[in-house]
Amino acid sequence: MPVFSLVRSAFPLLPLLAGMAECVLQSPARAEEIKTEAETDFEKNIRPILQEHCFDCHADGADKGNVSFDAGSLEELTGRTDLWVHVLRNVRSGLMPPPKKDRLSAEELEKLQAWIKSGALKLDPANPDPGRVTLRRLNRIEYRNTIRDLMGIDFRTDEEFPADDTGYGFDNIGDVLTTSPLLLEKYMQAAETITAKAVPLVEWVIPQRQIGKDDFRGKGDQFKRGGEIIMPVYEAADVTAEVKITKPGTYRIKLEATVVGSFPYDPGKATVTWSIAGKEILQKTIQWQAGQRLESVTELKWEPGTYPLRMVLEPQQGRDKQPPEIPGEGKPFVDLRLRGATLEGPLEKESAARPPNFARFFPRETIPDQAAERRQYMAETLRRMTTLAFRRPVDEATVERLTGLAEQTAGAPDGSFQKGIARALTAVLASPRFLFRMEDTLPMEEDPKAYPLLDEYALASRLSYFLWSTMPDAELRELAERGTLRQNLPAQVRRLLADERSNQFVSNFAGQWLQTRDVESVSIDARTVLSRDAGSERDLRERFQRRRQLNAAIDEAEKAHDEVKVAELKAEMAKLRNLLGTRRIEFSGDLRSAMRQEAELFFRYLLREDRSVLELVDTRQTFLNEILASHYGVPGVTGGDMRLVDLPPDSPRGGVLTMGTVLAVTSNPTRTSPVKRGLFILDNILGTPPPPPPPDIPSLEASEKPHQDGSDPTLREALEMHRAKPLCASCHQRMDPLGLALENFNAIGLWRDQERGQPLASPAGQLVTGEAFQDVRELKRLLVTDRRMDYYRCLTEKLLTYALGRGPEPCDIQTVDGIVDRLEQSHGKFSTLITGIIDGLHLFPQRGHPQRLVADRAGEGFRLWPHAVTSGGAEAPRAGRLRPGA
């Protein structure tokens, strides 16, 4: 039976939900607006403020920025939610009135903010509107983690599923997590693959364990990467792993090793010898060949004791025979990649063990023989696993359908109890109730204006996916079942954050907010970046162009059999290679990885030590290892382990803005980008991003005009030319000073004092709100002092967006303001931010409680599901409507 048909039989509601949750609810109308009071208040208290500070540019026929305060009727003006949200954001951040105009007094600002929130936006602090709720599917990371915790295996969603779309900077936003037909098909295939791999179909197997790279010690074990020990054929190696045997019997040892060669040919050779317990099992000469496997399977009788597994590599040639680096292709190599060995045994029947994962699915020692007992055991197993998968108790009708499906498969000619369970679980993993984070609410209170609270199972899921990116664990489920999760919320939040699984929060929130996820894949040409700093960029371009010409000319001469010409061209190529240099200049994977770890480890440190979020911007500490410390010019750090380091007093580092990961991801492949860096600060620190650029804007390079002496302009000079255009000036006046403050850091995060061979101009600048700074240190200090409220608000909105899986809405303003006030009182304590997000009702209630009609495919008419959701990416039909075929 195809998986889709299988799931339809087990879950009759699938056609509706798999079709993008087509039946979507219309939220109830707002509470009745008190228009007269708001309009009266506007005329008396707000219009005078606007007339004094805003009307010159935004009234009496002027509509700068498409904002006008006298267009339309008073009712229309006070009802424009988007306008007043825009006004609130701009006056709070100091963008309006402009610096050359008189600023609002503290009293005027407070009066305007209060009216916007209560009058224009109708926010009620006593009954805060939680906003809409979007039906969210699991993204790739959440799916992978949930499968790991539910099924006990690692399913590589990054390889099997298409990348998730992002919205508002995050990949867990319900509105963009659409479900295409292709993804639905992938989910069906994944359900079969996962159950086939996870659910054991036999009761007994031969014991097996892995002896991995970390078990081997000795000469040459220092090069470990990606689950392998890398042994170059030019360096002697001798590594041994000790195997402890506790039961006598026959054992089988399988070697796992491969010979890997670079694309360019390398003549290196070596002799490898594989020995077990002092006995030579395999000896072979290895040489350049991609993917050659060393085959060795050995069976031995062993008594209890410790036995060595040994791999020896003896070079047949010295390093002097290794070819030089080939520019653009790297250094040729031949390596032995040792992954380890697989140990099976004892092989005797009486030593058989339960398969891995057996107890997860089959807790009883034996499968009952009687049909009724077998069915009961099936139902128990499926009820337990389905409750885990759906993150809430499953209804008995679903258990009955799944049990019937399992019985049908088990009763087939080649069926078994285990195959029946596996087949039913395939349907569970393809069910919308697993793929989507469905939520329910507690019974409505008598007050019709009150918003219903999420039930405790939904709360448990929100907490676990917020802080762990996975399903609730046993303790959360138990508290939800008893109805006491809310009572124990502070303790549970502390527990979740102390658990290693909260690293997922760090990598998934901070990794997207600070863009650290991108540093290991961002395209950076380190050679060109460094040559630009030195002023030799043009020479480098000309040399690479000449090399391409020479390669083409050599090919033509060889085809013509003109040996003299070939010799001349190769001689010129040799000289050119000497000019280019044989040392490979690269922004290495180890350095990129250290940069990502620096940002994420520092975020985690501040989170777990409950330090101030201001330290993310300005601090005198960071995490470094030897390679990153050398890159930063910080002395006294050795070894590959990342550790917390106090920065030297004169170091410009400290805080995310001067971390290599942010500097690299906000650069272009061959140069820095003050525009990207300035935009990063505006969007991710100050929360005041400029509007998108107009279409068809040429690149900065296209705007460059060489100086009269033929030299290229610096980036600062090119930006000055760009800002001279009226269309570009307003946004670049906000972005460029911030980005230029970071110009002493090049595109790979190195400190520099010159660009294109010329000394860098002063990094001094001024915020659009008027505050001046002399360098990046003063800029960071401004951000955590004068502009700290903007930073608090921006970080709170980013975290709230991540937690809720939807973009900011006007109804969030009250909650954000409350958290920002508490952050100010606590001097930015991280715990204040986290508990504010969780305590701020947004994680708990839902807006409205309309009924959703669902067609019952079993022919029982319509069922009513009280559930307020909106389908991500789908058009929203009115409540009670069903599309044809639903």
N, C-alpha and C positions, 0 to 999 in steps of 0.2 A: 504494500500500500504506500503510495507517495506520502511524503511527510506532510504536505499541505492537507491532503485528505485525512490523514491520521489526526492532525490537530483539529480539523473541523469536526471530526467525530467526537473528540474528547471535549472540545470547547466550542459549543454552538455560537458563541458570541464573536468568534474570530472574524467572520466576514465583515462585520461592522468595524472592529478596531483595527484589523490589518489593513483596511482601506483608509488609513490615515485618521482614524477616530472621527468618522464623517458626521456623526450626530453630536454636535457641540452645543454647549449651553450658552444661553444669553444671560449675562449677569443681571440681577434685578436693578431697577432704577435707583438712583441715589435717594437718600432721604430728602424730603421736600426742602427746596432752597428758600432761604429767607431773603428774597431779593431786595425788598424795600429797605431792610436794615443795612445790607451790604452797600447798596447804592447811596443811601444817605450818608453812611460813614465815608464812602469814597469822596462824595462832593465836599464834605466838611473837612476831612483830614488829609486825604491823599491827593486830590487834584492840586491844592496849593503847592505841595512838594514837587509834583511833576511840572507845574507851571514854572517854578523857580529854577529847577535843575535840568529839565528834560525837553521842554517845549521848543527850545531853539533849534534842535535837530530832529525832533520827533512829533511835531505838531504844526498847525498853521500852514499846511501844504508841504512841509518837510517830512520826509520819511526815511531818513538815513538808516541803512541796514534793513530796509523794509519794515521798520517799526514806526507806527503812528498811533498817538494817543487820542486823536480826535476824529478818527475814521469810524463812521457808523454811530449807532445809538449808544446811549449809556449802558443799556442792558447787554448789547452785543460786546461792548468794550469790557465790561466786568466779567463777562462769561467766557472770554478767550483764555482758556487754561494755558495753552502753549505760550502765549505772550507773557503771562505773569510768572510762569516758571522761568522763562528767559530773563525777565527783569530781576527776579529774585537772585538768580545765579550771578548776574552781572554786578548788581550793587553790592552783594556780599563779597565778591572777589576783588572789588575795587576797580573793575574795568569801566564801570559807569558810575557817575559822570567821568569823562576823560580827565587825565591829570591836569590839563590846563584850565579846567573848569572848577568852580567851587564844589568842594566835596559835601556830601550829606553829613549833617551833625549826627552824633550818636543817637539823639532823641528822634530825629527824622528817620534814620535808618531803622530803628526799633519799631517805630510806628508803621513804616511801609512794610516791613517784614510781617508784622502781626496781621495787618489787613490782608496781605496777599494770602497768607495761610488760612485765615478764618473767613475772610470775605470772598476772595476770588476763587480759592481752591476748596473751600468748605470743609477744611480739616477739623475733625472733632477729637481733641486729646482724650476725651472720656470714652470714646468708642472708635478707636483708630481703624481706618479702612485698610485691610491687609492686601488689597490689590487682587488682580486676577491670578488664577493658578493655571499653569499650562501642563497638559499631560506630557510628561517627559519620558523619552525612552532612555535606556542606559547608553552612554557613549562608549567608545571602544575601551577606555581604561576601566570604567565602572563594570562593563561586561566581563572583562578579563579577570578583575579582582573578585567579582561575584562568583564566577565559575570556579576560580581557585578555591574559595571558601566553601562553596556548595558541593562541588564535585571532586575536589582534591587534585586537580591537574592544572597545568599552565597551558592555556589556549592562546596562541599568538594572534590576537585581534589586529595588531599592526600589520600582519602579513595577510590575514584572511579577509578583513573588512576594509572598505574604502574609508579614507580619512573623514572624520567628522567636520562639518562646517562649524565656523565660529561666529559668535555674535557678541557685541560689547566686549570683545577681547577674550572670550572664554568659549570652550568647546562643550559646555554642559547646559547651553541655553535652549530651552524647550522649543522656542519658535523656529530655530534653525535645525534642530535635530529631526529632520524629515525622514520618512521611511519610503524609499524608492522601491519599485519592483525588484531591482537588482539586489538591494539590501535585504529585502524579504527572502529572496532566494538564498542569499548567503546565510541568513539566520536558519533556514530549514536545513541546509547542508551542515552548518555548524552543530546543530542539535544532534544530528546523526553521528558526526565525527566525535563529538565530546562524549556521548554515551558509549560509543564503541571503545573509546580509549579509557574511560573512567570506570565503567561498571564491569567488574570481573564476571566472566561467564563460567568459570570453573571454581570449584571449592578449594582445590589444593594445587600448589605449584612448587617447583624447585626453588629454594631460597636463593636470592641473588642480591649482590651489593656492588657498588661502584668504588673503585680505587681511583680517585681523581688527581688532577694536577697538584693540588695542595698537599696530597699525601706523599709526594715524591720530594726528597731532599738530597742536596749534594751539589757538586760542581756543575754550574750551568743552569741552576733552577731559578735564577733571578729574572729571567725573561718570561713572564707569565701574562697572557692576555686572552680574554674570551674563552676561558675554560681549557687552555692549552699551555704547555711549556714549549717555548720556541727555541730550538737548538740549531744555530747556523752551522753549516758544514765546515766552516773555517775555524771553529772554536771547539776544543775538546770539552766533553761533558760526561758526567758520571753521576746518575741520580738513582736513588733507591727508595722504595716504599716497603714498610713492614706490614705484613698481613697477619692478624691474630686469628687463630683457629681454636674454637672451643669444643667442637664436636668431631670425632673421628669419622672418616669416610672418604669418598671419592669426590674430588673437586675439579671444576673446569675453569681455566683461565683464558680469557680472550683479550689479546692485545688490541689497543685502539691508538694507532699512530698513522700519520700520513706525511708524505714528502710533498713539499710545496715549492714551486719555482716561480720567479718573477717572469713577466712577459719578455723582457730582454734576456737573451741566453747568458747563462753563467756556467763556466766549466768546472766549478767546484765539485769535489767528491769526498765521501767519507765512508768509513766502515761502521755499521751499527751492530751491536750485540745485545740481544735480549736474553736474560737469564732468570730462572725461577729456582729459588732455594739453592743457589750455587751451581745449578746445572744449565749449561748453554742450550737454549732452545732455538734461537734464530741468529744467524749472522749474515749480513748482506751489505753490499756496496750500494750506496744511494748517490744519485746525481740528479741533474736538472730534469725534472719531469713534473708537470702539474697534476696534483691529485693522485699520485701513486700511493696505494695503501700497503702497509706492512701487514701481512696475514700471519696470524699465529693463534692456534687454538690447542690448548694442552690439557690433558686429564692426568691428575696425580692422586695417589693415595696419601692422605695426611693424617697424622695423629694430632691431638691438641698441642699447640705451640705457636711460635712466631716464625714466619717464613719471609725472606726478602724477595722482592721483585726488582730487578735491576736493568737499567738501560744505559749502555755506554756508547758514546760517539767518538770516533778517532778520525780526525781530519787526514786526508791524503795529500792535501796541498795547503800551503801557507796563505796568509792574507795578501801577500804580495802578488798572488796569482788572480785575485778577485778583480774583475773589470771595474773601471772608474764609473762614477755616476754619469748617467746620460741626461743632459738637461731636458727638463720637461717630462722625463719618464722615471727618474729616480735611480737608485743604485741597484744593479742586478743582484740576485741572491738565490740561494738554495737552502731551505730549512727543513728540519725534521720537526713536525708538530706532534708532540706527545699529549694525548688527552687522558691516558691512563689505561686501566684494564677493568674488565668485568669479571667478577668472581661468582661462580655458580656452584652450589653444593651445600651440604652433601647431596649427591645425586641419588642416593638410595631412597626407595619409596617411603620407608618409615620416617625419613627426615623431612618429608614434605611439609610446607607451611601454608598458611592462608595467603592469598594474593594481596598485594598492596591495595588499600582502600576497601577491603572486603567488609570490615566491621562498619564502615560508614553507611553502606547500603543494606547489609544483612546482619543485624545485631545478634540473631539467634545462632546457636551452635549448629543446629540441624534444621533442614527444611521439613515441615510436617508431611506425613504420608497421606493423611486423610484429606479429601477434597475440600471439606468445609474449613478445616484448620488452615489449609494452604491458602484458601481465599481470604480468610481473616488475616493471615500473615501478610499477604499481598496488600490488602487494604491498609493495614497498619503502616507498612513500609511506604506506600505511596502517599498516605495522609501526612506522614512526618516529612518526607522529602518535598512534597508539594507545598506544604505550609512554609517550609524554609525558602523555597524558590519564589513563592508569591509574597513573602515578607508579611504574611498575616494568615490566620486560620482559613483553611479551605473548606468550602461547603461540601456537604455529604453527597450531593448530586454529582459533583465533579469527581469525587473519590470513587463513586460507583461506576462512572463512565471509564475512568482510568483503570479500575480493577477489571472491568469487562474486557478492555483492550489488552491488558496483560494476560488474562486467562486465554484469550483467543490466540495470542502469540505463543504462549506456553503449551497450548494443546496442539499446535501444528506438528507435522511429522518430525521435523528437526528442532522442535521447540524445547524450552526448559524454563524452569522458574526464573532463573536469572535473565534469560532473554526476554521474558515477559515484562519484568521490571524495567529492563533497559528500553524496551519499546515504548512503554508508557511514559518513561522519563524523557524520551525524545519529544513526545507531544508536549510535556510540561515546559521544556526549554524553548520550544517554538511558540508558546502561548503568549498573547499580549500581556497577560498578567505577570509574566516573568520579564518580558522585554521592556515593558513600560512601568514606571513608578506610579502605580495607581494608589489613590488615597481615599479615605472615607472620613466622615466627621462624627462627632458625638451628637446625640439627639439635641434638637433645637431647644433653646430656652423659650420661655413665654414671651419675652420681649421681641417683637417682630423686627426691631431695628438692630438687634445684636447679631454679630457675626458668629457662625458656628465654629467650635474648636475642632481641630484635627483629632481623630482618635489616637490612642497611644501607639498603635502599630505604625501609623503614618508618621508620628513624631519620631519613633525609633529609627525609621528609615531615613527621615530627613537628617537626623543627627549623624548617623553612621555614614551616609553618603557625603555629607558636608565635611566631616573630619577624617574619614577613612577611605572614601570613594569605593565603598563596598557595602554588602548587606549587614544588617545588625547581627551582633554576636549573641551568644547564649544568654548573657546577663541582661542585655537590652531587651531581648525577646521575653525573658522571664518577667521583668518589671512591667513590660507592656501587657503581658497576659494577666498580671495581677492588678493592673490599673494604677500602679504606683510610680510610673516613670517620672511624671511631672513633680512628684514630691521629692524625688531623689535626683533631680536634674543637675544641680551644682556638682555633686559628687561624681555623676556620670560624665559630665563634661571634663572634669579633671582627669578621670580615668582614661577617657578616650584620647586626650591630648598627651598623657604620659605613655601611652602604648606606642610601639614602633610603627604601627599602622598609620599613625598621624603623619608620618613622613610623606604619605600620599597627599595630605593637605598641603604640605610645604611644596612638593614638586608640582602639584596641579594648580594650586592658586598662585603661589609666588612664581612658579615656573612660567605662568602665562602673564601675570601682572607685570613682572620684571623681564619677561621674554627670555628667561634663561634656557628654556627648552630649545631655543633656536641657535644657541651659540655653537653647538657641535655640528651644525649643518650649514650655517651661513657661509656664503661664498666670499672669501677674502684672498686676494693675491698678495701674499706677504712681500715678495720680491719687489713688486711694483710700488707697494706702499712705502717701503724703505727707500727705494730709489727716488720717489717723489720727495720724501723728506730731504734727501741729500742733494737734490737738484739735478739728478742724472736720469730722470724719467724719460726725457726725449731721446737720450743716447740709448737707453735700454730698448725703447720701442724700435729704434732704427736697427739695432743689432739683431733683435728677434725677427724683424722683417727681412734682414739680410740672410739670416740663417734659413728661413723658409725659401728664399730665392736660391741659395746654395744647394739645399736638398733637392729642389726641382731640377737644377742644372746638373747635379751629379747623376740623377736618374737618367736624364737625356743623354749625357756623355757615356754612361754605361751601356745604354741601348745602342749607341752608335759605335761602341767598342773603341772609343777614343781614350786610350790609357793615359796619354800625356795630359789631356784635359782633365781626366778624373783625378790624377795625382795633384794637379795644380789646385783644383777646387777643394780637394780634401785637405791640402795644406792650409788653404785659407780658412776652411772650417775649423781646423785645429787651433789656429790663432784666435778665431772668434770664440771658441769654447773657453780658451784661457781668459779672454776678456769677460765673458759671462760668469766664469767661475764654475768649479765643479761641486762646490758645497751647496747642498739643497737648502734653500730658504723656504721654510714652510711654517704655517700656523698649525702646529701639530695637534693630533687628537688628544694626547696627554695634557697639553696646555689648555685646550678647549674644555676638556673634562674638568680640570682643576678650576677653571673659571666658573663653570656651572656649579661645582660643589661649593666654591667660596660663597656665592650668593645664597644658595639654599641652606648651607650649614649655618650661616650667620642669621638668616631668618629664623631657622629652627632654634638657635641658641637664644635669641631674644624672646621667642614665643615661650619656650620651656622655662626660662629663668624669669619670666614676667618682667622684662625690662621695657623701657619706653619705645614706642614705635618711632619716635623722633630719631633714635639711633640708627634706623635704617637709612636715614639721609645724612646724618653727621655723627661721626664716631671716631675714636682713635684706636679701634681694634678691628681685626678681620681674621679670616681663616686662610692660611697659606700652607703650601708644601714647598719643597726646594725649587721645583721648576717654576712655580708661580711667583715665589719670592724673588728669584733671580730676574724674572721678567719685570717685576715691579721695582727692582733695585733695593729690596729690603734685605739687609745682611742678617746672618746668624740663624738661618732656617735650613736644616738639612733633612734629607729623607723624603720618601714619597707620601707619608701620611699627612693629611690635613690637620692643622691644629690652630687654636686661637692664639693670635700674635698681637702684641702691643706695637703699634706703628711708631716709627721714629718721629720726634717732634716736628721735624722739617718736612715730613712726607705729605704730599698733596692728596694721598689716598685716604680712604675712610668714608664709608657709606656707599650705597648702591650706584650713585652717579659716576663714581670713579673706579668702579669694579670693571675688570676686563670684559665680562659678559655683556654689560650694558653698553660699553663703549664700542664693542665689536658689532652687536646686532643693530646699533643705530648708525652704522657706517655703510658706505658703498664698497663694492669689491676692491677698488683701487685707491680709495681716499676716504677721509672723514666726511661726515655730512652734518654740518651745524644745523641744518633744517630738521633732519630726523632727530638729532639729539635735543634740539629745542622743543620739538613736538612731543618727544617722550616726556619731558619735564612738565609741559603744559597738560598733557593728557593723563599721565600716571602719578604725578606728584601734586600739581595745583588743581587739577580737575577742570581746567578751562581750555579745552582744545579749540583751535580755530576751525572755521568751516572748511569743507573740502576745497581743494584748489579748482579754479575754473578749468574746463577741458582744453586740451591742445596747448598746454603750457610747455615750452621747450625746456630741455634739460639745462642745468647750470653750465655745463661745458659748451652748449650751443650759444650761450650768452657771452662767453669769454671772448675778449678781444686782446690779442697780443700787444705788449708794450711796443713803443716805437723802436726799441733796440732788438725786438724779436723775441724777448723772453716772455714766458707765460705768466699770467697774473696769479697771485696767491688766491686761495679760496675766499679769504675775507674781501679781497678786491673784487672778485667775481660776484660775491653776494651784494656788494655795494652797487654794482651795475644792475643787478636784478631788482634790488629794492627801489631803484630810481624809476621803475615803471609803476605808474599809479595803480594799476590793477593788482600788483603784487605787494605794494608797500604796507598796507594795514596789517596783514597777517605776518609778514616777515619782520616787522618791527617788534612783534611779540615773540617770535621764535628765535630769530637770529642772535640777539644778545645772549640768550641762555645757552645756545649751542656753541657760540664762539668762546664762551667762558671755559669750554672743555677742549679747545683747540690744541692745548699742549699735550693732549693724549692722541696718538695716531689711531689708525683704523684697527690695529691689533692690540691697542691698550698700552703701548709703550709711551713713556714720557719723551717729549721732543722739544727742542728750542728753535727749530727752523723748519720751513716748508719751501720746497723748490730752491733750496740753498740760501734762502733769505731768512733773517731773524723774524720770528713770529711777533706780530704786533701785540700790544697789551691786551690781556683778556678782560679788561674792565668793561663794564656795561651797566645797563639799567633795566629794571623790570618795567613792564608797561604801566604798572601802578606807581612808578616814580622812585622806588628805592634803588640806590646805586650800590655797586660792588666793584672791588678792584681785581678779584681773582676768584677761582672756583671755591676756595675756602670761605670767602665772604659770602658767595652765593649760597652755599650750603647753610651757613649760619643764618642768612636771611630767611631761608625756607623753613627753618625750625624755630624761628623767633617771630618776626613780623608776619610771615605768611603761614604760620603753623595751623591756623584754623582752616585755611583752604586745604592744607595737606590732610588734616584729620578728616575733613568732609570727603575729600577725594578717596582716601583709603577706605573709609566706611562704606561709601557707595560701591566701590569695587568689590569689597568683601560681601556686601549684601547682594549684589548682582550674582556673584558666584554661588552664594548659599541658596538663593531662591531659584536660580536657573532662568531668570528673566531680567529684562532691562529695567532701569529706574523708572518709576512712575510718580506722578505728583503726590499720590497718597503716601509715598515713602518719606517725604520731606520731614514729617513730624518725628518719625522714628530716627532718621539720620541725625536730626538736630539734637534729639535727646542723647544719643550716643556721643556726639561731638561735645556736648556740654560736660558729660561725665569724663570723657578723655581729657578735657581741659582741667577738670578738677583733680584728676589722678596723675597729671603730668604725662599722659600718654601711655599708661600701663597697658600692656598687651592683653591682659586678662579683662580689662574694661571693654576693649573692643570686641573680644570673642563673646563674652557674656552679654554684651549689649546686643549683638546680632541675634543671639539665641533667646534672650529674655524679651526682646522687642516685639513680641507677638507675631512678627512676620513669619516666623518659623512655625507658628501654631495655628492661627485661624485661617479660614478660607472666606472669600467674599461670596455671599449668597448661598443658597442651598436649593436650587431648582431641581426638578426631576428630569431624569434622562430616560427617554423611551428607547428600549432595545428590543429588536425583533427576536422572538424566540424561534429558532429554526426547528425546534421539536414540535411546533404546531400548537403551543399553549397560548398563543396570542402575544401580547406585549407585557414585558416586565418593567417595573419602575425601579431605576437605580438612582437613589439620591447621591449625586456626585457632581461637584462644580468643577469642571475642567474646560480647558480650551485646547484644541488640537494644534500642536506645533506645525506650522507651515500649511495648514489646511484652511480653506474658507470656512467661516463660522456660520452655519445655518442656525435658525432660531430653535429654541428649546421645543421639543415635541415633534420636530420634523424629521422624517427619515428620507434619505435619498433613495431613488429607485434601486432595487436590488440589495438594500441593506439587510 
